[in-house]
Amino acid sequence: MTDSVNTRELILGILMEVTKEGSYSHLVIRSVLDKYQYLEKKERAFITRVSEGTIQYMIELDYIINRFSKVKVNKMKPVIRNILRMSVYQLKYMDSVPDSAVCNEAVKLAKRKGFGSLSGFVNGVLRNISRNLSSITYPDGQKDQIQYLSVHYSMPEWIVKQWINDYGMERTVSVLQAFLQEAPVTIRTNLLKITPEALEMRLKEEGVTTEKIVCADMPELNYAFMISGFDHLNALESFREGLFYVQDVSSMMVAETVDPVKDSYIMDVCAAPGGKSVHLAEKLGGTGMVEARDLTDYKTDLIRQNIARHQLSNMRAVQMDATVLDEASIGKADVVIADLPCSGLGVMRRKTDIKYKMTLQTEQELVSLQRKMLETVCQYVKAGGTLLYSTCTMDKMENEDNVTWFLKQHPQFELVKMQQIFPQKTYGDGFFLAKLQKKA
């Protein structure tokens, strides 16, 4: 362990911010790793794995703790609850950490955080779990399939029910399995600066392992790779030079589906941080213009950073509210990208806490927001132009139902293509897109 930095204390701090303060896990973890970049790679990997794993498996971890503790998880003090969660995760999923070390470190951490009087309780619960971990009884899948799937895959019951209703049992189990796999890092070559072959060689020189992406559900993306074996992106000169963009393979399908014509004027109404806009600007080959809009200074600044890093002259960032009609833009765009705020249930491998924050009521509220935005931004599409609606979720209310509603309200548009992409075990998030064309 690096001098004066206790990695388990950092992990506990991450868990407290996520579970008590409501912060987003991926942002908190990134912030901690950025602050402690000087830690050894092994320590950074430990922080990431235990933090993400504890959040990912929280429903199962709470179930296990409740089997061995007279005080139920929801009645515990938040610090103790999270010390137990992160410790049980290590006991169950990390063979590299001896059980005795997990228990001892948990006791030390409880004392360090001012809960010495509860250190005996922590020790007792963890040692009991450690002794009996292989004989824990889980919910009976024959008697209560929903509870079984919820605990086994750490997914809230309401989401499991919704997916079974929408997609059936086989597809639901496949999706649940995929979400417990590690999220891959996928990148897209900046074709304006380098060829895929040259980028692959450059990455290998920097010690990065690359792998081609082949998926039956998608066209061949010869410019995309999965990468691994690196510490952090900013340490790669090729990343700093803007030779590639980190983007999930499913979201690459937006630009692929639009397949823009040179000199097009494209408007992306909810663009931050700008990955899809950058992709479209590159596809235009330096021609036309991609106007990447978003609501706040912070978000538009993220877009500007990406424009600068990729040195794009045919892309600009504009601060604008997608729910408010911009009369000056009516009928001006060849393409409008409406990648709208959604429940995010397709990206739970990368944003593991979304499943605990989202509710059915929130989903319904998002549907109303999405429809309001679509009503507004569809007016920017010129005759013969394209509206591309997309979300990073698998909720039919937000996806197919919204498209059906939109077409009824706007008969001047016709559906060209609609696709629900499901998360793959090895790569690709859950994603939805619908390409709509405005009649000439």
KOLNU-248464 format. One record per residue (C-alpha): residue in three letters; x, y, z. Coordinates in Angstrom, 1 decimal. Example, Ala and Ser with C-alpha at 12.3 -4.5 7.8 and 13.67 -1.06 7.14 Angstrom:
<atoms>
<'ALA',<12.3,-4.5,7.8>> <'SER',<13.7,-1.1,7.1>> 
</atoms>
This chain:
<atoms>
<'MET',<0.0,0.0,0.0>> <'THR',<1.3,3.5,-0.9>> <'ASP',<2.4,5.6,2.0>> <'SER',<-0.5,7.2,4.0>> <'VAL',<-3.2,6.1,1.5>> <'ASN',<-5.6,3.4,2.6>> <'THR',<-7.2,2.0,-0.5>> <'ARG',<-10.1,0.4,1.5>> <'GLU',<-10.8,3.8,3.1>> <'LEU',<-11.0,5.3,-0.4>> <'ILE',<-13.4,2.5,-1.5>> <'LEU',<-15.6,3.2,1.5>> <'GLY',<-15.7,6.9,0.7>> <'ILE',<-16.8,6.0,-2.9>> <'LEU',<-19.6,3.8,-1.6>> <'MET',<-20.7,6.5,0.9>> <'GLU',<-20.9,9.1,-1.8>> <'VAL',<-22.9,6.8,-4.1>> <'THR',<-25.3,5.3,-1.6>> <'LYS',<-25.8,8.2,0.8>> <'GLU',<-25.2,11.3,-1.3>> <'GLY',<-26.7,9.9,-4.5>> <'SER',<-23.6,10.7,-6.6>> <'TYR',<-23.0,8.7,-9.8>> <'SER',<-20.6,5.8,-9.3>> <'HIS',<-18.7,6.2,-12.5>> <'LEU',<-18.0,9.9,-11.8>> <'VAL',<-17.0,9.3,-8.2>> <'ILE',<-14.6,6.5,-9.1>> <'ARG',<-13.1,8.5,-11.9>> <'SER',<-12.6,11.5,-9.6>> <'VAL',<-10.8,9.3,-7.0>> <'LEU',<-8.6,7.6,-9.6>> <'ASP',<-7.7,11.0,-11.1>> <'LYS',<-6.8,12.4,-7.7>> <'TYR',<-4.7,9.4,-6.8>> <'GLN',<-3.1,8.8,-10.2>> <'TYR',<0.3,8.3,-8.4>> <'LEU',<-1.0,5.0,-6.9>> <'GLU',<0.4,1.8,-8.3>> <'LYS',<-1.6,0.2,-11.1>> <'LYS',<-2.4,-2.8,-8.8>> <'GLU',<-3.9,-0.5,-6.2>> <'ARG',<-5.9,1.5,-8.7>> <'ALA',<-7.3,-1.7,-10.1>> <'PHE',<-8.2,-2.9,-6.6>> <'ILE',<-10.1,0.3,-5.9>> <'THR',<-12.0,0.1,-9.2>> <'ARG',<-12.9,-3.6,-8.9>> <'VAL',<-14.1,-3.5,-5.3>> <'SER',<-16.0,-0.2,-5.7>> <'GLU',<-17.7,-1.3,-9.0>> <'GLY',<-18.2,-4.8,-7.9>> <'THR',<-19.8,-3.9,-4.6>> <'ILE',<-22.3,-1.6,-6.3>> <'GLN',<-22.9,-4.1,-9.1>> <'TYR',<-23.7,-6.9,-6.7>> <'MET',<-25.4,-4.9,-3.9>> <'ILE',<-28.7,-6.7,-3.9>> <'GLU',<-27.0,-10.1,-3.6>> <'LEU',<-24.6,-8.8,-1.0>> <'ASP',<-27.4,-7.4,1.1>> <'TYR',<-29.3,-10.7,0.8>> <'ILE',<-26.2,-12.6,2.1>> <'ILE',<-25.6,-10.1,5.0>> <'ASN',<-29.2,-10.4,6.1>> <'ARG',<-28.9,-14.1,6.3>> <'PHE',<-26.2,-13.8,8.9>> <'SER',<-27.0,-10.6,10.8>> <'LYS',<-29.8,-10.0,13.3>> <'VAL',<-29.6,-6.3,12.4>> <'LYS',<-30.9,-6.1,8.9>> <'VAL',<-28.9,-4.1,6.3>> <'ASN',<-31.5,-1.2,6.0>> <'LYS',<-31.3,-0.7,9.8>> <'MET',<-27.5,-0.5,10.0>> <'LYS',<-25.5,2.7,10.2>> <'PRO',<-24.4,3.6,6.6>> <'VAL',<-20.7,3.3,7.3>> <'ILE',<-21.1,-0.2,8.8>> <'ARG',<-23.5,-1.3,6.0>> <'ASN',<-20.9,-0.3,3.4>> <'ILE',<-18.0,-1.8,5.2>> <'LEU',<-19.9,-5.1,5.3>> <'ARG',<-20.9,-4.9,1.7>> <'MET',<-17.4,-4.2,0.3>> <'SER',<-16.0,-7.0,2.6>> <'VAL',<-18.6,-9.6,1.5>> <'TYR',<-17.9,-8.8,-2.1>> <'GLN',<-14.2,-9.5,-1.5>> <'LEU',<-15.1,-12.8,0.3>> <'LYS',<-17.3,-14.0,-2.4>> <'TYR',<-15.7,-12.7,-5.6>> <'MET',<-12.0,-12.1,-4.9>> <'ASP',<-9.9,-15.2,-4.3>> <'SER',<-6.7,-13.2,-4.2>> <'VAL',<-7.7,-11.6,-0.9>> <'PRO',<-7.4,-14.0,2.1>> <'ASP',<-10.6,-14.2,4.2>> <'SER',<-8.8,-13.4,7.4>> <'ALA',<-7.3,-10.2,5.8>> <'VAL',<-10.8,-9.1,4.6>> <'CYS',<-12.2,-9.5,8.2>> <'ASN',<-9.2,-7.8,9.9>> <'GLU',<-9.2,-4.9,7.5>> <'ALA',<-12.9,-4.4,7.9>> <'VAL',<-12.5,-4.3,11.7>> <'LYS',<-9.6,-1.7,11.4>> <'LEU',<-11.7,0.4,9.0>> <'ALA',<-14.7,0.4,11.4>> <'LYS',<-12.4,1.6,14.2>> <'ARG',<-10.7,4.2,12.0>> <'LYS',<-14.1,5.7,11.1>> <'GLY',<-15.1,6.0,14.8>> <'PHE',<-17.2,2.9,15.2>> <'GLY',<-14.9,0.9,17.5>> <'SER',<-17.9,-0.2,19.5>> <'LEU',<-19.3,-2.0,16.5>> <'SER',<-16.0,-3.6,15.4>> <'GLY',<-17.0,-6.8,17.2>> <'PHE',<-20.3,-6.9,15.3>> <'VAL',<-18.5,-6.4,12.0>> <'ASN',<-16.0,-9.1,12.8>> <'GLY',<-18.7,-11.6,13.9>> <'VAL',<-20.9,-11.2,10.9>> <'LEU',<-18.0,-11.4,8.4>> <'ARG',<-16.4,-14.5,10.0>> <'ASN',<-19.8,-16.2,10.1>> <'ILE',<-20.3,-15.4,6.4>> <'SER',<-16.7,-16.5,5.6>> <'ARG',<-17.3,-19.9,7.2>> <'ASN',<-20.7,-20.5,5.5>> <'LEU',<-20.3,-18.8,2.2>> <'SER',<-20.4,-22.1,0.2>> <'SER',<-23.7,-23.2,1.8>> <'ILE',<-25.8,-20.1,1.5>> <'THR',<-29.4,-20.8,0.5>> <'TYR',<-30.7,-18.6,-2.3>> <'PRO',<-34.4,-17.9,-3.3>> <'ASP',<-36.1,-20.9,-5.0>> <'GLY',<-36.4,-20.2,-8.7>> <'GLN',<-39.3,-22.6,-9.0>> <'LYS',<-41.4,-20.8,-6.3>> <'ASP',<-40.4,-17.2,-7.0>> <'GLN',<-38.7,-16.7,-10.3>> <'ILE',<-38.6,-12.9,-10.0>> <'GLN',<-36.9,-12.9,-6.6>> <'TYR',<-34.5,-15.6,-7.7>> <'LEU',<-33.4,-13.6,-10.8>> <'SER',<-33.3,-10.3,-8.8>> <'VAL',<-31.0,-11.7,-6.1>> <'HIS',<-28.9,-13.9,-8.5>> <'TYR',<-28.2,-11.1,-10.9>> <'SER',<-28.5,-8.2,-8.4>> <'MET',<-31.3,-6.5,-10.4>> <'PRO',<-34.3,-4.7,-8.9>> <'GLU',<-37.4,-6.8,-9.2>> <'TRP',<-39.4,-4.2,-11.1>> <'ILE',<-36.8,-4.2,-13.9>> <'VAL',<-36.8,-8.0,-14.1>> <'LYS',<-40.6,-8.0,-14.4>> <'GLN',<-40.6,-5.3,-17.1>> <'TRP',<-38.0,-7.1,-19.2>> <'ILE',<-39.7,-10.5,-18.9>> <'ASN',<-43.0,-8.8,-20.0>> <'ASP',<-41.3,-7.0,-22.9>> <'TYR',<-38.8,-9.6,-24.1>> <'GLY',<-39.5,-13.0,-22.5>> <'MET',<-37.5,-15.1,-20.1>> <'GLU',<-34.7,-16.2,-22.4>> <'ARG',<-33.8,-12.7,-23.6>> <'THR',<-34.1,-11.3,-20.1>> <'VAL',<-31.7,-13.9,-18.6>> <'SER',<-29.2,-13.3,-21.5>> <'VAL',<-29.3,-9.5,-20.8>> <'LEU',<-28.9,-10.1,-17.0>> <'GLN',<-25.9,-12.3,-17.6>> <'ALA',<-24.4,-9.7,-20.0>> <'PHE',<-24.7,-6.9,-17.3>> <'LEU',<-22.5,-8.9,-14.9>> <'GLN',<-19.7,-9.0,-17.4>> <'GLU',<-16.9,-6.4,-17.2>> <'ALA',<-17.6,-3.5,-19.5>> <'PRO',<-15.0,-3.4,-22.4>> <'VAL',<-13.2,-0.3,-23.5>> <'THR',<-14.0,0.2,-27.2>> <'ILE',<-12.5,2.9,-29.4>> <'ARG',<-13.1,4.4,-32.8>> <'THR',<-10.2,5.4,-35.0>> <'ASN',<-10.0,9.1,-36.0>> <'LEU',<-9.9,8.5,-39.7>> <'LEU',<-9.1,12.1,-40.5>> <'LYS',<-5.7,11.6,-38.7>> <'ILE',<-4.7,7.9,-39.0>> <'THR',<-5.7,4.6,-40.5>> <'PRO',<-7.0,1.8,-38.4>> <'GLU',<-4.0,-0.3,-39.2>> <'ALA',<-1.6,2.5,-38.2>> <'LEU',<-3.5,3.1,-35.0>> <'GLU',<-3.3,-0.6,-34.1>> <'MET',<0.4,-0.5,-34.6>> <'ARG',<0.8,2.7,-32.5>> <'LEU',<-1.3,1.2,-29.7>> <'LYS',<0.8,-2.0,-29.6>> <'GLU',<3.9,0.2,-29.4>> <'GLU',<2.4,1.8,-26.3>> <'GLY',<1.8,-1.6,-24.8>> <'VAL',<-2.0,-1.7,-25.4>> <'THR',<-3.7,-4.9,-26.5>> <'THR',<-6.2,-4.5,-29.3>> <'GLU',<-8.9,-6.7,-30.6>> <'LYS',<-11.2,-6.4,-33.7>> <'ILE',<-14.9,-6.1,-33.1>> <'VAL',<-17.1,-8.6,-34.9>> <'CYS',<-20.8,-8.8,-34.1>> <'ALA',<-23.6,-10.4,-36.0>> <'ASP',<-26.1,-7.7,-35.1>> <'MET',<-24.0,-4.9,-36.6>> <'PRO',<-22.1,-4.1,-39.8>> <'GLU',<-18.4,-4.6,-39.8>> <'LEU',<-16.7,-1.7,-38.0>> <'ASN',<-13.2,-1.9,-39.4>> <'TYR',<-12.3,1.3,-37.6>> <'ALA',<-13.2,0.1,-34.1>> <'PHE',<-11.3,-1.9,-31.5>> <'MET',<-11.5,-3.2,-28.0>> <'ILE',<-8.5,-2.2,-26.0>> <'SER',<-7.0,-3.5,-22.8>> <'GLY',<-3.7,-3.7,-20.9>> <'PHE',<-3.3,0.1,-20.2>> <'ASP',<-3.4,2.0,-16.9>> <'HIS',<-5.3,5.1,-17.8>> <'LEU',<-6.1,6.8,-21.1>> <'ASN',<-4.4,10.1,-20.4>> <'ALA',<-1.1,8.1,-20.2>> <'LEU',<-1.4,7.2,-23.9>> <'GLU',<0.1,9.7,-26.2>> <'SER',<-2.2,8.4,-29.0>> <'PHE',<-5.2,9.4,-27.0>> <'ARG',<-3.9,12.8,-26.1>> <'GLU',<-3.2,13.4,-29.8>> <'GLY',<-6.8,12.6,-30.7>> <'LEU',<-6.0,9.6,-32.8>> <'PHE',<-9.0,7.7,-31.4>> <'TYR',<-12.2,8.3,-29.5>> <'VAL',<-13.5,6.1,-26.7>> <'GLN',<-17.1,5.2,-27.6>> <'ASP',<-19.3,2.2,-27.0>> <'VAL',<-19.8,0.1,-30.2>> <'SER',<-23.6,0.4,-29.9>> <'SER',<-23.5,4.2,-30.0>> <'MET',<-21.3,4.1,-33.1>> <'MET',<-24.4,2.9,-34.9>> <'VAL',<-25.9,6.4,-34.8>> <'ALA',<-23.4,7.8,-37.3>> <'GLU',<-23.4,4.5,-39.2>> <'THR',<-27.2,4.6,-39.6>> <'VAL',<-27.3,8.3,-40.6>> <'ASP',<-24.4,7.8,-43.1>> <'PRO',<-24.3,11.5,-43.8>> <'VAL',<-23.9,13.1,-47.2>> <'LYS',<-20.9,15.5,-47.6>> <'ASP',<-21.7,19.1,-46.9>> <'SER',<-24.6,18.2,-44.7>> <'TYR',<-25.7,20.5,-41.8>> <'ILE',<-26.3,18.2,-38.8>> <'MET',<-27.7,19.2,-35.5>> <'ASP',<-27.2,17.1,-32.4>> <'VAL',<-29.6,18.5,-29.8>> <'CYS',<-28.4,16.6,-26.7>> <'ALA',<-24.8,16.1,-27.7>> <'ALA',<-22.5,16.1,-24.6>> <'PRO',<-19.8,14.9,-24.3>> <'GLY',<-19.9,14.8,-28.0>> <'GLY',<-18.9,11.3,-29.2>> <'LYS',<-21.6,10.9,-31.7>> <'SER',<-21.2,14.4,-33.0>> <'VAL',<-17.4,13.9,-33.4>> <'HIS',<-18.1,10.7,-35.3>> <'LEU',<-20.5,12.5,-37.7>> <'ALA',<-18.1,15.4,-38.2>> <'GLU',<-15.3,12.9,-39.1>> <'LYS',<-17.7,11.1,-41.5>> <'LEU',<-18.3,14.4,-43.3>> <'GLY',<-14.6,14.5,-44.0>> <'GLY',<-14.1,18.1,-43.1>> <'THR',<-17.2,19.3,-45.0>> <'GLY',<-20.5,20.6,-43.8>> <'MET',<-21.2,21.4,-40.1>> <'VAL',<-22.2,19.5,-37.0>> <'GLU',<-23.8,21.8,-34.5>> <'ALA',<-23.5,20.0,-31.1>> <'ARG',<-26.0,21.5,-28.6>> <'ASP',<-26.6,20.9,-24.9>> <'LEU',<-28.2,22.5,-21.9>> <'THR',<-25.4,23.7,-19.6>> <'ASP',<-22.0,25.5,-19.7>> <'TYR',<-20.4,22.4,-18.2>> <'LYS',<-21.8,20.1,-21.0>> <'THR',<-21.0,22.4,-23.8>> <'ASP',<-17.5,22.8,-22.4>> <'LEU',<-17.0,19.0,-22.6>> <'ILE',<-18.0,19.2,-26.3>> <'ARG',<-15.5,22.0,-26.9>> <'GLN',<-12.7,19.9,-25.3>> <'ASN',<-13.5,17.1,-27.7>> <'ILE',<-13.6,19.5,-30.7>> <'ALA',<-10.2,20.8,-29.7>> <'ARG',<-8.6,17.4,-29.1>> <'HIS',<-9.8,16.1,-32.5>> <'GLN',<-9.0,19.5,-34.2>> <'LEU',<-12.3,19.6,-36.0>> <'SER',<-13.1,22.6,-38.1>> <'ASN',<-16.6,21.4,-39.1>> <'MET',<-18.1,21.1,-35.6>> <'ARG',<-19.2,23.7,-33.1>> <'ALA',<-20.7,23.6,-29.6>> <'VAL',<-23.9,25.7,-28.8>> <'GLN',<-25.6,26.0,-25.4>> <'MET',<-29.3,25.5,-25.9>> <'ASP',<-32.4,23.9,-24.3>> <'ALA',<-33.8,21.1,-26.5>> <'THR',<-37.3,21.7,-25.0>> <'VAL',<-37.4,25.3,-26.1>> <'LEU',<-38.1,26.0,-29.8>> <'ASP',<-35.3,27.8,-31.6>> <'GLU',<-37.3,29.5,-34.4>> <'ALA',<-34.1,30.4,-36.3>> <'SER',<-33.4,26.7,-36.8>> <'ILE',<-36.8,25.6,-38.2>> <'GLY',<-36.4,23.6,-41.4>> <'LYS',<-32.6,24.2,-41.6>> <'ALA',<-31.1,20.8,-40.7>> <'ASP',<-30.3,17.9,-43.1>> <'VAL',<-30.1,15.7,-40.1>> <'VAL',<-31.2,16.1,-36.5>> <'ILE',<-29.8,13.7,-33.9>> <'ALA',<-32.1,13.3,-30.9>> <'ASP',<-30.1,11.1,-28.5>> <'LEU',<-32.4,12.1,-25.6>> <'PRO',<-32.2,11.8,-21.8>> <'CYS',<-33.4,8.3,-20.9>> <'SER',<-33.5,5.8,-18.1>> <'GLY',<-30.0,4.5,-19.1>> <'LEU',<-30.9,0.9,-18.4>> <'GLY',<-28.7,-0.2,-21.3>> <'VAL',<-25.5,1.1,-19.8>> <'MET',<-25.6,-0.5,-16.4>> <'ARG',<-22.2,-2.2,-16.8>> <'ARG',<-20.6,1.2,-17.0>> <'LYS',<-23.0,3.1,-14.7>> <'THR',<-23.8,0.4,-12.2>> <'ASP',<-25.8,2.4,-9.8>> <'ILE',<-28.5,3.5,-12.4>> <'LYS',<-30.6,0.4,-11.5>> <'TYR',<-30.9,1.6,-7.9>> <'LYS',<-31.8,5.2,-8.8>> <'MET',<-34.3,4.5,-11.6>> <'THR',<-38.0,3.9,-10.8>> <'LEU',<-41.0,3.1,-13.0>> <'GLN',<-42.4,6.6,-12.2>> <'THR',<-39.2,8.2,-13.3>> <'GLU',<-39.3,6.3,-16.5>> <'GLN',<-42.8,7.6,-17.2>> <'GLU',<-41.7,11.1,-16.5>> <'LEU',<-38.8,10.6,-19.0>> <'VAL',<-41.2,9.5,-21.6>> <'SER',<-43.1,12.8,-21.3>> <'LEU',<-39.8,14.7,-21.5>> <'GLN',<-38.7,12.8,-24.6>> <'ARG',<-42.0,13.5,-26.4>> <'LYS',<-41.8,17.2,-25.5>> <'MET',<-38.2,17.3,-27.0>> <'LEU',<-39.2,15.3,-30.1>> <'GLU',<-42.2,17.7,-30.7>> <'THR',<-39.7,20.6,-30.6>> <'VAL',<-36.6,19.3,-32.4>> <'CYS',<-38.4,17.6,-35.3>> <'GLN',<-39.3,21.1,-36.5>> <'TYR',<-35.6,21.7,-37.4>> <'VAL',<-35.6,18.9,-40.0>> <'LYS',<-35.8,20.2,-43.6>> <'ALA',<-38.0,18.5,-46.2>> <'GLY',<-36.4,15.2,-47.2>> <'GLY',<-34.1,15.3,-44.1>> <'THR',<-33.5,12.8,-41.4>> <'LEU',<-34.5,12.6,-37.7>> <'LEU',<-32.5,10.0,-35.8>> <'TYR',<-34.0,9.2,-32.4>> <'SER',<-31.9,7.2,-30.0>> <'THR',<-31.6,6.2,-26.3>> <'CYS',<-29.3,4.0,-24.3>> <'THR',<-32.1,2.0,-22.7>> <'MET',<-34.2,-1.1,-23.4>> <'ASP',<-37.5,0.2,-22.1>> <'LYS',<-40.3,-0.1,-24.8>> <'MET',<-42.1,2.9,-23.4>> <'GLU',<-39.1,5.1,-24.2>> <'ASN',<-38.3,3.4,-27.4>> <'GLU',<-40.8,1.7,-29.7>> <'ASP',<-43.8,3.3,-28.0>> <'ASN',<-42.4,6.7,-28.5>> <'VAL',<-41.7,6.1,-32.2>> <'THR',<-45.3,4.8,-32.6>> <'TRP',<-46.7,7.9,-30.9>> <'PHE',<-44.4,10.3,-32.9>> <'LEU',<-45.5,8.8,-36.2>> <'LYS',<-49.1,9.2,-35.3>> <'GLN',<-48.6,12.9,-34.4>> <'HIS',<-46.3,13.6,-37.4>> <'PRO',<-47.5,11.8,-40.5>> <'GLN',<-45.0,13.9,-42.5>> <'PHE',<-42.3,11.6,-41.2>> <'GLU',<-41.9,7.9,-42.1>> <'LEU',<-39.9,5.2,-40.5>> <'VAL',<-36.8,4.0,-42.3>> <'LYS',<-35.2,1.8,-39.7>> <'MET',<-35.8,0.9,-36.1>> <'GLN',<-33.4,-1.3,-34.0>> <'GLN',<-33.2,-2.4,-30.4>> <'ILE',<-29.6,-3.4,-29.6>> <'PHE',<-29.2,-5.7,-26.6>> <'PRO',<-26.0,-5.8,-24.5>> <'GLN',<-23.6,-8.4,-25.6>> <'LYS',<-21.6,-10.6,-23.2>> <'THR',<-18.3,-9.4,-24.6>> <'TYR',<-19.1,-5.8,-25.8>> <'GLY',<-21.8,-3.4,-26.7>> <'ASP',<-24.3,-1.6,-24.5>> <'GLY',<-28.1,-1.8,-24.7>> <'PHE',<-29.1,0.8,-27.2>> <'PHE',<-32.1,1.8,-29.4>> <'LEU',<-32.3,3.9,-32.6>> <'ALA',<-35.0,4.9,-35.0>> <'LYS',<-34.2,6.6,-38.3>> <'LEU',<-37.1,8.7,-39.5>> <'GLN',<-37.3,10.6,-42.8>> <'LYS',<-39.3,13.8,-43.4>> <'LYS',<-41.2,13.5,-46.7>> <'ALA',<-40.1,15.8,-49.4>> 
</atoms>
